[in-house]
Structure formats: structure tokens, C-alpha cells
Amino acid sequence: MKIKEIVCALEQFAPLPLQDGWDNAGLQVGLTEAEVTGALLCLDVTEAVVDEAVALGYNLIVSHHPLIFGGLKSITGRNYVERCVLKAIRHGIAICSHHTNMDNAMGGVNYKMAEKLEMTDLRILSPKEESLLKLVTFVPTTQADKVRQALFDAGCGCIGNYDACSYNLMGEGTFRAGEGSNPFCGNIGEMHREIEVRIETVIPAHCKAKALRALVEAHPYEEPAYDLYPLKNQWMQAGAGIIGKLPEEMTTNDFLQKVKETFLTGCIKYNNYGRSPIRTIALCGGAGSFLLPQAIGQGADAFLTGEIKYHDYFGHDDDLLMVEIGHYESEQFTTEIFQSIIKETCPELPVRQTSVCTNPINYL
């Protein structure tokens, strides 16, 4: 199996268009046509991680945090990023990263955090907006099922926990085939009327090209008519943070202890919220304090994240329990997601989570 097939599987799970505009997820270093010899998984790419991949004979590193955020004007080894790039190229190692696209994906970083806490009834805390399109097309009644299924297979028709969603309306279409055409029905030069089904369905904007290819391939007409409308709807399958419930109510102290044990934290920071019980939890891996208003607005008893700014703690002691566990600690299990995706794609491929602790923060 080639490196590009592993990269493709990861991007199918967490498409690159899901990343935030400031991010740089995707292929960082290397060529993907080579046969993959093994995959080393990490949160951060450091020189020690690249050395480990070299020692193992693996030519793919998959990280959560991108090695390269800004443009490199030179590669001279003056900092750890440049040294990692040089060493990876010298040893033929490809590096790909899946950051906020994995944060925003269904089943991604935040879902893994919730899984560790055994949470249920999960939903996106802040769903993406203006990321959906409505696709409308017109198909002869005898071909409607085939076209609908092709659109569904291309990613259309998912609304919440439902798939294969569409609206269908019977009507009459007219056309006249010109010279050089090859009409599915009707005769060249003659006005034709055909009973058609108007099919309406929704699609994530990043799947537009795939859906249109599927439409053209499945549609019987040489020139299928279709419309695309941008939607203001929230996209409930993607977005920042999640909210859900613990298996049972807990006291504040018991919840804090559970969090500390689950995420192996050196210490926990929290505010002076003193009420119990704790049951509804909002969470976000990494620096998630920007979601605090959503957590409060949706009635969470606690908000758990990797980083909270000092001033964000003020004024919320009566709103909810705020829990800060550390950036690394909140995202450390992301490598488990990478491993499950790669093992499903290529069960025989050697895959290993790094033995290097890349957390730059120590606790005394």
C-alpha cells in the first residue's frame, strides 16, 4: 500500500476543508507515491519523533499538530522545525497532520475525549455554519431512484442522525434536442415533454465536486439540469466542541478526580463553582475557551478543555464548573483515532504510537 492511500483514508475521515482558516493541516513533508513501511503516530513532530521513525524503519509520521504552520523562507536547520524537515527528507519520511479538521470531524478529537469519560447523548456544541448546499436536479421518473442513490453515495442527504434525505416533486419538463445531440428521449428538432421528478437534497460544500460527478454519471440526460443554493443552516455533523452526559450524576470533587485520573494530568485548574451534581458536560480539546458562551448557553454543568485564559475565569462561578487540564493532556488520545483509521485501511501495516512524550510542559 502506498503512503497516499493512508493519507487519503485519514482525509476521508476528517476532510481537509473542515479545518479552520488559520490552520495548515494535510501533507507537510515528503512524497506519497512510495510504498508505506510503517506509520508512527504522535501529537507533535519533534526531532526525537523523527529519530524514532528512522530507527523503526517507518516512512510515515502522522501528527495532530502541524509541523509547519507558517511559510519557511529557508531550510537551514536553525530551529527544530527546519531540522525535522531536513531529517525527514533525508530519510524519505512523509509527514502529514490532521489538526482542526480532526477537531471538527464527527468522531474526532472531542468524541475521543467524551469516550474516555463514558459520555452519552453527544452532539456538536458549536456546529459549522454556511457549510451546506442544497442540490436540486430534475430526472425522468424511471431513472429517479438510480440518480438519488448515486447522490446519497456521494455524500448527499445527511441531516442529523438521518441519511438518504431528499424531497421529491413530480412535474413536467420540456426541451428540444439540437443538431449533434444524442437525447435520452424525444427526437432531434422536436419539442419534447417528459414527466420528471424534482429531487432536492443537501450536501456539505466540500463534497460538491464529487456529488456533481456522481450526478452527471448517473443521470440519463446528456446535459442534466441542476441548481445549487447556499444554505444558512447549521451543519450538525461538524463543528467545534461537543456536549453530552456522564453515565450518572457526580459531585464536583468526584468529577474533578475522574478527570484527573482519566487524562493523566499533572494538575487541574478549575474555578470556584461549588454546586452539584455534575452531569451535563461540554468539552473541547486544546485551547477551547472560545466555546465558553456556548457551554453556558446550552446548560452545561461543567466545561472541560485544555487551555483557559486567566481572565476567562472571572464572572462564571455561578454559571458552571470550568476545568482546565492542559493542551497536551486533552488531545493525547488523538493517536488512537489515527491508529483505528489506518488499521482499518491496512490491517497488516506496522503502526505504533510514539514512545516520545512531546508535551513541552513539566509539572512540579
C-alpha positions as CSV (number, residue, x, y, z in Angstrom):
1,M,0.0,0.0,0.0
2,K,1.2,3.5,-0.9
3,I,1.6,6.4,1.5
4,K,-1.1,8.3,-0.4
5,E,-3.7,5.6,0.4
6,I,-3.1,6.1,4.1
7,V,-3.3,9.9,3.7
8,C,-6.5,9.5,1.7
9,A,-8.1,7.4,4.4
10,L,-7.3,9.9,7.1
11,E,-8.7,12.7,4.9
12,Q,-11.9,10.8,4.2
13,F,-12.5,10.6,8.0
14,A,-11.6,14.2,8.6
15,P,-11.7,16.1,5.3
16,L,-9.2,19.0,5.0
17,P,-12.0,21.6,4.2
18,L,-13.2,21.1,7.8
19,Q,-10.0,22.8,9.1
20,D,-10.2,26.4,10.4
21,G,-8.9,29.1,8.0
22,W,-5.7,29.8,10.0
23,D,-4.7,26.1,10.1
24,N,-2.3,24.1,7.9
25,A,-3.5,20.5,8.1
26,G,-2.6,18.0,5.4
27,L,0.6,16.7,3.9
28,Q,3.6,18.6,5.5
29,V,6.7,16.9,4.1
30,G,7.6,14.2,1.6
31,L,6.2,12.2,-1.4
32,T,3.3,9.9,-1.2
33,E,3.8,7.5,-4.1
34,A,6.2,5.4,-2.1
35,E,5.1,2.1,-0.5
36,V,4.4,2.7,3.2
37,T,6.7,0.7,5.5
38,G,5.0,1.8,8.8
39,A,3.3,4.7,10.4
40,L,4.4,6.4,13.6
41,L,1.6,8.4,15.4
42,C,2.1,11.5,17.5
43,L,0.6,14.7,18.8
44,D,3.6,16.8,17.9
45,V,6.5,16.2,15.5
46,T,9.9,16.7,17.2
47,E,13.4,15.6,16.3
48,A,13.1,12.7,18.7
49,V,9.9,11.5,17.0
50,V,11.6,11.7,13.6
51,D,14.6,9.7,15.0
52,E,12.2,7.1,16.3
53,A,10.6,6.7,12.9
54,V,14.1,6.3,11.4
55,A,15.0,3.7,14.0
56,L,11.8,1.7,13.3
57,G,12.2,1.9,9.5
58,Y,8.8,3.7,9.2
59,N,8.4,6.2,6.4
60,L,5.2,7.9,7.5
61,I,4.6,10.1,10.6
62,V,1.0,11.2,11.3
63,S,0.7,14.0,13.8
64,H,-2.2,16.1,15.2
65,H,-0.4,19.4,15.4
66,P,1.1,20.5,12.1
67,L,4.9,20.7,12.0
68,I,4.7,23.7,9.6
69,F,2.3,26.5,10.4
70,G,3.9,29.4,8.6
71,G,5.9,29.6,5.4
72,L,9.5,28.5,5.5
73,K,11.7,31.1,3.7
74,S,14.8,28.9,4.2
75,I,15.6,25.4,5.5
76,T,19.0,25.7,7.2
77,G,18.4,23.8,10.4
78,R,18.3,26.9,12.6
79,N,15.2,25.7,14.6
80,Y,13.6,22.4,15.4
81,V,11.0,22.7,12.6
82,E,13.7,23.1,9.9
83,R,15.8,20.3,11.4
84,C,12.8,18.0,11.4
85,V,12.1,18.8,7.8
86,L,15.7,18.2,6.8
87,K,15.9,14.9,8.6
88,A,12.5,13.7,7.3
89,I,13.5,14.4,3.7
90,R,17.0,12.9,4.1
91,H,15.4,9.6,5.3
92,G,12.4,9.6,2.9
93,I,9.8,10.1,5.6
94,A,6.5,11.7,4.8
95,I,4.7,13.8,7.5
96,C,1.0,14.5,7.4
97,S,-1.0,16.3,10.1
98,H,-4.7,16.4,10.9
99,H,-5.5,19.3,13.3
100,T,-8.6,21.3,13.4
101,N,-10.1,19.1,10.6
102,M,-9.9,16.3,13.2
103,D,-11.2,18.6,15.9
104,N,-14.3,19.5,13.8
105,A,-15.0,16.0,12.4
106,M,-17.6,13.6,13.7
107,G,-15.8,11.0,15.8
108,G,-12.7,13.2,16.1
109,V,-10.7,14.6,19.0
110,N,-13.6,15.7,21.1
111,Y,-15.5,12.5,20.7
112,K,-12.4,10.6,21.9
113,M,-12.3,12.8,25.0
114,A,-16.0,12.0,25.6
115,E,-15.4,8.3,25.0
116,K,-12.8,8.3,27.8
117,L,-15.4,9.9,30.2
118,E,-18.0,7.4,29.0
119,M,-20.4,10.2,28.0
120,T,-23.6,9.6,26.0
121,D,-26.2,11.7,24.1
122,L,-23.4,13.6,22.3
123,R,-24.0,16.5,19.9
124,I,-21.8,19.2,18.4
125,L,-21.5,22.2,20.8
126,S,-20.9,24.8,18.0
127,P,-22.0,23.4,14.6
128,K,-20.4,24.8,11.5
129,E,-22.5,27.3,9.6
130,E,-22.7,28.2,5.9
131,S,-21.1,24.9,5.0
132,L,-24.1,23.3,3.3
133,L,-25.6,23.5,-0.1
134,K,-28.9,22.4,-1.5
135,L,-28.7,20.5,-4.7
136,V,-31.7,20.4,-7.0
137,T,-32.0,18.3,-10.1
138,F,-34.7,17.0,-12.5
139,V,-34.8,13.4,-13.6
140,P,-37.2,11.2,-15.6
141,T,-39.3,9.2,-13.2
142,T,-37.9,5.8,-14.4
143,Q,-34.4,7.0,-13.5
144,A,-35.0,8.8,-10.3
145,D,-34.1,6.0,-7.9
146,K,-30.8,5.5,-9.6
147,V,-29.8,9.2,-9.5
148,R,-31.0,9.6,-5.9
149,Q,-28.9,6.7,-4.8
150,A,-25.8,8.0,-6.7
151,L,-26.2,11.3,-4.9
152,F,-26.6,9.6,-1.5
153,D,-23.5,7.5,-2.2
154,A,-21.6,10.8,-3.0
155,G,-22.4,12.3,0.5
156,C,-25.8,14.0,-0.1
157,G,-28.8,13.7,2.1
158,C,-27.4,13.6,5.6
159,I,-29.4,15.6,8.2
160,G,-28.5,15.0,11.9
161,N,-28.8,11.2,12.6
162,Y,-30.7,10.6,9.3
163,D,-29.3,9.8,5.9
164,A,-30.8,9.4,2.4
165,C,-32.9,12.6,2.9
166,S,-34.5,14.2,-0.1
167,Y,-37.6,15.9,-1.2
168,N,-39.3,14.8,-4.4
169,L,-41.9,16.6,-6.5
170,M,-43.5,15.4,-9.8
171,G,-43.6,17.8,-12.7
172,E,-43.3,18.2,-16.5
173,G,-40.0,19.2,-18.2
174,T,-39.7,20.4,-21.7
175,F,-36.7,20.5,-24.1
176,R,-35.9,20.4,-27.8
177,A,-32.8,18.5,-28.8
178,G,-30.5,20.3,-31.3
179,E,-28.3,19.0,-34.1
180,G,-25.4,16.9,-32.8
181,S,-27.2,15.9,-29.6
182,N,-28.0,12.4,-28.5
183,P,-31.2,12.7,-26.5
184,F,-32.2,10.1,-24.0
185,C,-35.8,10.6,-25.0
186,G,-37.5,12.7,-27.7
187,N,-36.4,13.4,-31.2
188,I,-33.9,15.9,-32.6
189,G,-35.6,19.1,-33.6
190,E,-38.9,18.3,-31.9
191,M,-40.3,19.8,-28.7
192,H,-40.5,17.1,-26.1
193,R,-42.4,16.9,-22.8
194,E,-41.2,14.5,-20.1
195,I,-42.7,13.6,-16.7
196,E,-39.8,14.3,-14.3
197,V,-39.0,14.2,-10.6
198,R,-37.6,17.3,-9.0
199,I,-35.1,15.9,-6.4
200,E,-33.9,18.2,-3.6
201,T,-31.2,17.2,-1.2
202,V,-28.5,18.7,1.0
203,I,-24.7,18.3,0.7
204,P,-21.6,19.5,2.5
205,A,-20.0,22.2,0.4
206,H,-16.7,20.4,0.2
207,C,-18.4,17.4,-1.4
208,K,-19.8,19.5,-4.3
209,A,-17.4,18.3,-7.0
210,K,-17.9,14.6,-6.0
211,A,-21.7,15.0,-6.0
212,L,-21.8,16.7,-9.4
213,R,-19.6,14.0,-10.9
214,A,-22.0,11.4,-9.5
215,L,-25.0,13.3,-10.9
216,V,-23.6,13.5,-14.4
217,E,-22.6,9.8,-14.4
218,A,-25.9,8.6,-13.1
219,H,-28.3,11.0,-15.0
220,P,-29.7,9.7,-18.3
221,Y,-29.6,13.1,-19.9
222,E,-26.6,14.4,-21.9
223,E,-27.0,17.8,-20.2
224,P,-28.5,17.3,-16.7
225,A,-30.1,20.4,-15.3
226,Y,-29.3,21.2,-11.7
227,D,-29.2,24.1,-9.2
228,L,-27.0,24.8,-6.2
229,Y,-28.2,27.0,-3.4
230,P,-26.0,28.1,-0.4
231,L,-27.7,27.4,2.9
232,K,-27.6,29.3,6.2
233,N,-28.4,26.1,8.1
234,Q,-26.1,24.8,10.8
235,W,-24.3,21.6,9.8
236,M,-24.9,19.3,12.8
237,Q,-22.3,16.7,11.7
238,A,-19.3,19.0,12.0
239,G,-18.1,21.8,14.3
240,A,-16.2,22.7,17.5
241,G,-16.6,21.0,20.8
242,I,-19.3,18.6,21.9
243,I,-21.8,18.4,24.8
244,G,-23.2,15.3,26.4
245,K,-24.0,13.5,29.6
246,L,-22.0,11.4,32.1
247,P,-23.3,7.9,32.9
248,E,-24.5,9.3,36.3
249,E,-24.5,12.4,38.4
250,M,-21.3,13.2,40.2
251,T,-20.2,15.6,42.9
252,T,-17.8,18.3,41.8
253,N,-14.9,16.7,43.6
254,D,-15.7,13.3,42.2
255,F,-15.9,14.7,38.7
256,L,-12.6,16.5,39.1
257,Q,-10.9,13.4,40.4
258,K,-12.3,11.3,37.5
259,V,-11.0,13.9,35.0
260,K,-7.5,13.9,36.7
261,E,-7.3,10.1,36.5
262,T,-8.7,9.8,33.0
263,F,-6.4,12.3,31.4
264,L,-3.3,11.6,33.5
265,T,-2.9,15.2,34.4
266,G,-0.1,16.7,36.4
267,C,-2.6,19.2,37.8
268,I,-6.0,20.6,37.1
269,K,-7.1,24.2,37.2
270,Y,-10.8,25.0,38.0
271,N,-13.0,27.8,39.2
272,N,-14.9,28.3,42.4
273,Y,-18.2,26.7,41.2
274,G,-19.5,24.8,44.2
275,R,-22.8,23.4,43.2
276,S,-23.5,19.7,42.5
277,P,-24.5,17.5,40.9
278,I,-22.4,17.4,37.7
279,R,-23.9,15.5,34.7
280,T,-24.1,17.6,31.5
281,I,-20.5,18.2,30.2
282,A,-19.3,20.4,27.4
283,L,-15.8,19.9,26.2
284,C,-13.2,20.9,23.6
285,G,-9.7,19.6,23.1
286,G,-6.8,22.1,23.0
287,A,-7.5,25.8,23.5
288,G,-11.3,25.7,23.7
289,S,-12.2,28.7,25.9
290,F,-13.8,30.4,22.9
291,L,-16.7,28.0,23.4
292,L,-17.4,29.0,27.0
293,P,-20.5,31.1,25.9
294,Q,-22.0,28.1,24.1
295,A,-21.4,25.8,27.0
296,I,-23.2,28.2,29.3
297,G,-26.0,28.8,26.8
298,Q,-26.7,25.1,26.4
299,G,-26.9,24.5,30.1
300,A,-23.7,22.5,30.8
301,D,-22.8,21.8,34.4
302,A,-19.1,21.7,33.5
303,F,-16.9,22.9,30.7
304,L,-13.7,20.9,30.2
305,T,-10.9,22.0,27.9
306,G,-7.1,22.1,27.5
307,E,-6.5,25.8,28.0
308,I,-8.5,28.7,29.5
309,K,-7.2,32.2,29.7
310,Y,-6.8,33.8,33.1
311,H,-9.4,36.5,32.6
312,D,-11.9,34.0,31.3
313,Y,-12.3,32.5,34.7
314,F,-13.9,35.7,36.1
315,G,-17.6,36.1,36.4
316,H,-18.7,32.4,35.8
317,D,-18.7,30.9,39.3
318,D,-22.5,30.8,39.3
319,D,-22.7,29.5,35.7
320,L,-20.8,26.3,35.5
321,L,-17.6,24.4,36.6
322,M,-14.7,25.4,34.4
323,V,-11.9,22.7,34.2
324,E,-8.5,23.2,32.5
325,I,-6.4,20.1,32.1
326,G,-3.6,21.1,29.7
327,H,-3.4,21.3,25.9
328,Y,-1.4,18.1,25.5
329,E,-3.5,16.2,28.1
330,S,-6.7,17.0,26.4
331,E,-5.6,15.8,22.9
332,Q,-3.2,12.9,23.9
333,F,-5.7,10.2,22.8
334,T,-5.9,11.6,19.2
335,T,-3.3,9.0,18.2
336,E,-5.8,6.3,19.0
337,I,-8.1,7.7,16.3
338,F,-5.3,7.7,13.7
339,Q,-4.5,4.1,14.6
340,S,-8.0,2.8,14.2
341,I,-8.3,4.6,10.8
342,I,-5.0,3.2,9.5
343,K,-5.6,-0.3,10.8
344,E,-9.0,-0.5,9.2
345,T,-7.4,0.7,5.9
346,C,-4.4,-1.6,6.1
347,P,-4.5,-4.2,8.9
348,E,-1.1,-5.6,8.2
349,L,0.8,-2.3,8.3
350,P,3.1,-1.7,11.3
351,V,1.5,1.2,13.2
352,R,2.8,2.5,16.5
353,Q,2.1,5.4,18.8
354,T,5.3,7.3,19.6
355,S,7.1,6.5,22.8
356,V,8.3,10.1,23.0
357,C,6.4,12.4,25.3
358,T,6.1,15.6,23.3
359,N,4.5,17.6,26.0
360,P,6.8,20.7,26.4
361,I,5.3,21.5,29.9
362,N,6.6,19.9,33.1
363,Y,4.8,19.9,36.5
364,L,6.5,20.1,39.8
